[in-house]
């Protein structure tokens, strides 16, 4: 039987993480993940920030974001395996099989297209998806509220279009 953690515990833990991240004891800046990608590319490929304009635009990059991303991956794995006992590896979710098709290629193509539009929307709103949802909405940033609203409306529309009718 799967163990479920109470929803309110996640909210409390997320609030504590955000308070710590914004504090002078933490990163002293908003929580986000996309800043790490150009930072890591610059370190990995020994890129000079004076030559690459985007690296100059990245404010206060730091290796802590990489640790956070790795910790999220490992923490999620440990939680799914040992706490909720719900871990399973699947390229094809059961809802996709039931309502769409059995094609792995179709699933991967649609996932890529959806992810592409999500990232474009987040960048147009001036941030990244995690930054908007976690830091931006907790600060009631206008662009994050718009982004979050558009994402939620898009989820409802996509759900209606993709998962209409009876399961096959």
Long-range contacts (C-beta under 8 A, 24 or more apart in sequence): 1-85, 2-84, 2-85, 2-86, 3-83, 3-84, 3-85, 4-84, 5-83, 5-84, 14-134, 15-138, 18-134, 18-135, 18-138, 21-135, 22-135, 27-60, 27-62, 27-64, 29-59, 29-60, 30-131, 30-134, 30-135, 30-136, 30-139, 31-68, 31-130, 31-131, 31-134, 31-135, 32-65, 32-127, 32-128, 32-130, 32-131, 32-134, 32-135, 33-65, 33-68, 33-69, 33-128, 33-130, 33-131, 34-122, 34-127, 34-128, 34-129, 34-130, 34-131, 35-59, 35-61, 35-65, 35-128, 36-61, 36-65, 36-66, 36-69, 39-63, 39-65, 40-66, 95-163, 97-168, 98-167, 98-168, 99-162, 99-163, 99-164, 99-165, 99-167, 99-168, 100-162, 100-163, 114-158, 118-151, 121-147, 121-150, 121-151, 122-147
